[in-house]
């Protein structure tokens, strides 16, 4: 494959943009050297890089694109609304219409406020919880990899430069599906914790009523439960994982797939809490969310179009079915190449990821780079195996065939040494203190 245009653009990008792009997950250190540097366009689940190479894509814009790239109904809704203007000095009617549609989509939610990304939504949820409880500490789930770019979360990662120690000290941690760790958190800090925040699920479902028991503990201790549905919303169920698991959190956040790639996210919750950020109460005011672009009309039009597709087409069912077919085919190929214990496909069928391990069965960024390299050679871009509504039977079949070839190289590398097959350097984890 020719990547000459990508390579030239990469050199220029690093002179102009710290990291060469605007999202760490898309950085050059997250992809092998033999990889496209820039995507020029997409249609459905297919993308073309700036050198003209075509790929089937998984991950789909860091899980933002569930319907497919340039999905006609969404693009047309945004285009039509954009012709009237994108932003005004007063609210646009579509802000009310989109809120109404969202509240119909997610049962148990009384009010919603839109913004642009998951970080803002989660940080607003924390501020609201602190105002309601009068407490400072926040409990975050240590098993979930990302909640926000803001100090309260980044301060708990190895990339904590610039985060004051006082902010770090306000965050405590618990484990997912470990109700004893939740109770221990409150026992050690009575009357100090404002809220717990976690994803409803990541790679495993809640067991033994974990979510419901956590909610009960939070309420008995005077704290709120916040569910981060940035990923699970519009992927686990039309109404989010909270609907699938039949739980009503105090607050929840949505994003990623809400706009099928357009920038829109949401903070939603119970009226008694959300209205504190409004104008119709006599309590102390909470400066909740005030984003200039939160009411951007074409993004909200896209969000409404996305909801309409979900409500009238089998989006969730299709992603579940195609993801299950993909996993079944890949698991069979893994067994055939005797890679059990070295490569693992796991997660919900609609949100599959993979693990790569070396000859000692230890996690390996070198083998991850090799696996991605061999996928790319065969026309697959796969930082994950997260599927979309646009992945057809033929796309899934071709992916299984292509990864079968990648597994063959992987098996050889276990015997020969990965350095004999990998072109260039291994990948690096995002959360590292030094480059």
Residue, then its C-alpha position, 0 to 999 in steps of 0.5 A: x500500500x502507498x501511504x506517501x500522502x499520509x506520511x507527508x501530511x503527518x510530518x506537517x500535522x506534528x508541526x502544527x498540532x500537538x500530537x498531530x491530531x485532536x484525539x489521543x486515541x487517533x494518534x500515531x502512537x496508537x497505530x503501527x507505522x504501516x498504517x494510513x495517517x489520514x482518512x479522506x472520506x467514508x461511506x457506510x462502514x467503508x473509508x478511504x485514506x488520502x492515498x486512495x486506499x479503501x478499508x472496512x472500518x471498525x471502531x467507527x470514529x471512536x464509537x461515535x458512528x453507529x449507523x454508518x459514515x455519511x448516513x443519508x438521513x442524518x446528513x440530509x437532516x443536518x444539511x437542511x437545518x444548517x441552511x437556516x443558520x447554525x446558532x442564534x442569540x436566543x434558543x432555536x425551536x429545535x432545542x425543545x423538539x430534540x429535548x422532547x424526542x430524547x426524553x421520549x427515547x430514555x424512560x425515567x429521565x425528566x430533563x435534559x441539557x445538551x452540550x458537545x462532548x462527554x467530558x463536559x456532560x460528566x463534569x457538569x453532573x459532578x458539579x450538580x451532585x456536589x451542589x445537591x449533597x454539599x460534599x466534595x468527594x467523588x467516587x469513580x469506577x477504577x475499571x472504566x478507562x475514561x470519564x473526562x479530560x478534566x482535572x478530576x479524572x486525568x489527575x487519577x491517571x499517569x498523565x497527571x502533569x498540571x493537575x493540583x494535588x488538592x483536586x486529585x485528593x477529591x477523587x476516590x475509587x471503587x471496583x465494578x461488580x464489587x459491591x463490597x468495595x462500594x460499601x467500603x468507600x462510604x464506610x471509610x469516608x462517612x458523609x463526605x462522598x457526593x456521588x459515584x460515577x461509572x459506566x453501566x457496563x463495559x466488557x461484562x454485564x452487572x452481576x448480582x444486581x450490582x447497579x441496583x445495590x449500588x444505587x441503594x447504598x448511594x441513597x442510604x448514604x446521601x449520595x447520587x449515582x451517575x451512569x456514564x452512558x457515553x458509549x452504552x447509550x444508543x448501543x446497548x438499547x435505544x433507551x440506554x443500558x439503564x433501560x436494558x438493566x431496568x435501573x433509573x440513576x439520579x443523573x446520566x450522560x450520553x454522547x458518542x452515537x447521539x449524532x452519528x459523528x456530529x458533536x452532541x452530548x447530553x446530561x439528563x436526570x431527575x427533575x428535582x436535581x436538574x432544575x437546580x440549573x434552571x430559572x424556576x426554583x427558589x433554591x441556590x442556583x447551580x451553574x450547570x451547563x452553558x455551552x455556546x454550541x450546545x444548541x447548534x441547530x444542525x447537530x440537534x437535527x442530526x441527533x433527531x434523525x438518529x433517534x428516528x432511525x433507531x425507533x423505526x429500524x432494527x439498529x440495536x438488533x442488527x449490531x448485536x447479530x452482526x457482532x455475534x457473527x463476527x465473534x463466532x467466525x474470529x473465535x473459530x479462526x483463533x482456535x484453528x491457528x492455535x492462538x487461544x490465550x494469545x488473542x482474545x475477542x471479548x465484550x458485548x457483540x455490538x461493542x467487541x474489542x480484542x486483547x493481544x498477548x505475547x509468547x508468555x501470554x502477557x499483554x503486548x503492544x508489539x503484538x497489537x501493532x503487528x495484528x493491526x498492521x496485518x489487518x491494514x494490509x488486508x483492508x481492515x482498520x481495527x483499533x477495536x472490532x466495534x461494529x455498526x448498523x452499516x456492516x453487511x453480511x459481506x463486510x463481516x465475511x470479508x473481515x473474518x477472512x482477512x483476520x484469518x490471514x492476520x492470525x496466520x502471521x501472528x502465529x508465525x511471530x510467536x515462533x519467530x519473534x514479533x520483531x521479524x514481522x512487525x515493521x517499525x515500533x510497537x504501539x504505546x498506551x495512552x496513559x503514560x507519563x513520558x513519551 
